[in-house]
Amino acid sequence: MHFTSEQRLDDDVIEREFTLGEIPGILWTPAAASAAAPARLVLLGHPPLGLGRMYPRLAARARYCAAQGLATATIELPGSGDRPRLAAVDQARADLRRAMEAGEPVGDEIIDALILPLVDAAVPEWQTALDALLALPEIEGPVGYSGGVISIGVRLALVEPRIAAAVLFAGSFVPRAMVEEARRVTIPLHVLLQWDDEGNDRQASLDLFDAFGSKEKSLHANMGGHTGVPQSEGEAASRFLTRHLS
């Protein structure tokens, strides 16, 4: 891990950009975090739109967490930003766009081709980033995950024992294979769903929530489209993570 920049935000949060090999990322820590008083870590997931485009929303979520004493970090997803494209995913995205423009149903084959290669590529990178982040003296576990792509969150919750709780954002297509993986997820979950999300299959999100094997899971559904998540939900998600990582 190589830090490339550092700045103190106006609410006393330290923001550092880093590279992990060829992967760019950002780490936010409360100014009070130190080797003597390390902060618990939350991994911030996001859609594959590029860190530059997602930065305002990610920074806002990081600030919510920092107010609770939590550090947060994110990395650029495979095929996003300036990283090499994933040809199969780009083709599936084009097929999806054509199907939706034609008013045709989006079949399992397109969903699998769109999501599964991204999950398979992204999850090991998140785990590598987690190794490097937890090696910093001002960061400690247990760790939380917050965000989407929801299938990435499902896979991480299943395979990464250092993740103790997760806030999952419904709003992306879910392969049937991920529903089966969800049955084996047992950590506490806080799931956000926008009821009128124009790009999401609401019933698929409800089926995924029902499949989770966690004894503690809550579904927070709000009216509105994909980007209309109420501000109060960010605060509630931060409190959920603080409760389970403390």
ABEGO torsion letter per residue (X at the ends): XBBABBBBBAAGBBBBBBBBEABBBBBBBBAABBAABBBBBBBBBBBBAEAAAAAAAAAAAAAAAAAAGBBBBBBBBBGBEABBBBAAAAAAAAAAAAAAAAGBBBBAAAAAAAAAAAAAAAAAAAAAAAAAAAABAABBOBBBBBEOBAAAAAAAAAABAABABBBBBBGBBBBAAAAAAAAABABBBBBBBBAABAABBAAAAAAAAAABABABBBBBBBBEBAAABBAAAAAAAAAAAAAAAX
